[in-house]
Structure formats: C-alpha cells, structure tokens
Amino acid sequence: MPLDSQTLIEKIKALPPERLGEVEDFVDFLNAKTGRRIAMDRLLAIAPALESVGAPSLTEGAILAEVEAVRAARRAREGRSGGGATGS
C-alpha cells in the first residue's frame, strides 16, 4: 500500500518525543544502506572493463571481504575491537 509523504509526516508527529530518535536512526540506516547499494552497483558495473584488462574477477563477495578487511584494519589502528556491522 503506497504511503504519501504527508501521511508519513503525520504519523511521525503523532509519536512520543522519545521515539523520534529511533525514527531518525532508522531513516539514517535506510539512507546508508541505499548509498552502499548504489556504490556496490557502480563498482560491479565496471567489472567487465576490469576483467578485459586482465584484472581478476570482481564478485560482490570479494568486494565485501575487502571492505571488511579494511574496516578491521581501521578498527585495529584506532584501538577498537569489532565484531559486527558498524556502518562505517
């Protein structure tokens, strides 16, 4: 069922003030998720060009593994331990 923006705004306005932070966090999460998907799609779109010049195959799994390795190295440099998605 489609929901227009005004209806959504009215529903948000009806929430108790202490719940607004949760709504904002969720909206931020959705925006970040969309941004990551767009970046992944752009990266995968260039995969054929990379392969044509002899670069190894680029899979989503390989990209995700590389991203996680970079995040782990960053956490180690910053003195943090980490075990799950941090959104960074």
C-alpha positions in Angstrom: 0.0 0.0 0.0 1.6 3.2 -1.1 2.1 5.9 1.6 2.3 9.5 0.7 4.8 11.8 2.4 2.3 13.9 4.3 0.7 10.8 5.9 4.1 9.6 7.0 4.9 13.0 8.4 1.6 13.0 10.4 2.4 9.5 11.8 5.8 10.7 12.9 4.3 13.8 14.5 2.0 11.6 16.5 4.9 9.7 18.1 6.0 10.5 21.6 9.1 12.7 21.6 11.3 9.9 22.9 10.6 7.7 19.8 11.7 10.4 17.3 15.4 9.5 17.8 14.5 5.9 16.8 12.8 7.1 13.6 15.8 9.3 12.8 18.2 6.4 13.4 16.1 4.2 11.1 16.0 6.8 8.3 19.8 7.2 8.6 20.2 3.4 8.4 18.0 3.2 5.3 19.9 6.1 3.6 23.3 4.4 4.4 22.0 1.1 3.1 20.8 2.7 -0.1 24.1 4.5 -0.5 26.1 1.3 -0.1 23.9 -0.5 -2.6 24.4 2.3 -5.2 28.2 2.2 -4.6 28.2 -1.6 -5.0 26.2 -1.4 -8.2 28.6 1.2 -9.6 31.6 -0.9 -8.7 30.1 -4.1 -10.2 29.2 -2.1 -13.4 32.9 -1.6 -14.1 33.8 -5.3 -13.5 33.7 -6.2 -17.2 36.1 -3.4 -18.1 38.5 -4.5 -15.3 38.3 -8.1 -16.5 39.0 -7.0 -20.1 42.4 -5.6 -18.9 43.3 -8.7 -17.0 42.1 -7.8 -13.5 40.8 -10.7 -11.5 37.0 -11.3 -11.5 35.2 -8.9 -9.2 32.4 -10.5 -7.2 30.2 -8.9 -4.6 31.6 -11.4 -2.0 35.2 -10.4 -2.8 34.3 -6.8 -2.5 32.6 -7.3 0.8 35.5 -9.3 2.1 37.9 -6.5 1.1 35.7 -3.8 2.7 35.6 -5.8 5.9 39.4 -6.3 5.9 39.8 -2.5 5.5 37.3 -1.9 8.3 39.1 -4.4 10.6 42.5 -2.7 9.9 40.9 0.7 10.7 39.5 -0.6 14.0 42.9 -2.1 14.9 44.6 1.2 14.2 42.0 3.0 16.3 42.4 0.5 19.1 38.9 -0.8 18.8 37.7 -4.4 18.6 34.8 -5.1 16.4 32.5 -7.9 15.6 29.6 -6.8 13.6 28.4 -4.3 11.1 29.2 -0.8 12.3 28.0 1.1 9.3 31.4 2.6 8.7 
